[in-house]
Amino acid sequence: MMKNKSDIGFRIKKLREEKNLSQEELAVQLCISQSKLSKIENGHLNASLPLIIAACNLFNLSLTDLTQVMQNIS
């Protein structure tokens, strides 16, 4: 699959990197495997709504904020 800035996985990856978290650290916090997180970040697997909500809570963002985050990343 093609990775692009509109993908939720790409957004989660950028937020994870900004917080200096490894995939393993974030995966533990989201209660998923590192392998699953990698697939989501790379666009090979869609994130479920509960996972997206958990990521929003973890990064202290609303769903709207998460979807708008990429407008500020070039």
C-alpha positions in Angstrom: 0.0 0.0 0.0 1.0 3.5 -0.6 2.1 5.6 2.4 0.9 9.2 2.4 0.3 12.0 4.9 -3.5 11.4 4.9 -3.1 7.8 6.4 -3.9 7.5 10.0 -0.9 5.1 10.4 1.4 7.8 9.1 0.0 10.3 11.6 0.4 7.8 14.5 4.0 7.2 13.4 4.9 10.9 13.3 3.3 11.4 16.8 5.2 8.4 18.2 8.5 9.8 16.8 7.8 13.2 18.2 7.3 11.6 21.6 10.5 9.6 21.2 8.7 6.3 21.7 9.8 3.1 20.1 7.2 1.0 18.2 7.5 -1.5 21.1 6.8 1.1 23.7 3.7 2.5 21.9 2.4 -0.9 21.1 2.5 -1.9 24.8 0.6 1.3 25.7 -2.0 0.6 23.0 -2.2 -3.1 24.0 -1.3 -4.4 20.6 1.8 -6.2 19.2 4.7 -4.3 17.8 4.2 -6.2 14.5 0.6 -4.9 14.3 1.7 -1.4 15.0 4.3 -1.6 12.3 1.7 -2.8 9.8 -0.6 0.1 10.7 2.2 2.7 10.5 3.3 1.4 7.1 -0.2 1.3 5.7 -0.5 -2.4 5.4 -3.3 -2.7 8.0 -6.1 -0.3 8.9 -6.3 0.9 12.5 -9.6 0.1 14.2 -11.7 2.9 15.7 -10.9 1.7 19.3 -7.2 1.8 18.5 -7.5 5.3 17.0 -9.4 6.5 20.1 -6.7 4.9 22.3 -4.0 6.7 20.3 -5.9 10.0 20.7 -6.1 9.5 24.4 -2.5 8.6 24.7 -1.3 11.7 22.7 -3.9 13.9 24.3 -5.7 14.7 21.0 -9.3 14.7 19.9 -10.2 12.8 16.8 -10.4 16.1 15.0 -6.9 17.1 16.2 -5.5 13.8 15.0 -6.9 14.3 11.5 -5.6 17.9 11.4 -2.2 17.1 12.7 -0.8 16.4 9.3 -1.7 19.8 7.9 1.3 21.1 10.0 3.8 18.5 8.9 5.5 18.9 5.6 
